[in-house]
Amino acid sequence: KRYREVISRMKSGYRQIGNKTAKTDLSRAIVDHVYQYGGRFLRYDKDTNKYIVLTPSEARKKTSQALREAKDVKWIS
């Protein structure tokens, strides 16, 4: 939930950035923020039926994609 809240707050700023390097830096900063509070980035592996921790590079790509997505994710509490 925390990750999605940060993504939601940062989306408009991300879209206004024209420089690809600056967009990458923002994605890295978000990933670092998640790591600082003990968060992890996971991917479900259907073959093993387990979650796998993503590498920092994979986490950054996932974060960049989340920032590009047009729709907001709504959480059910």
Buried (B, 14 or more C-beta within 10 A) or exposed (E): EEBEEBBEEBBEEBEEBEEEEEBBEBBBBBBEBBEEEEBEBEEEEEEEEEEEEBEEEBBBBBBBEBBEEEEEEEEEE
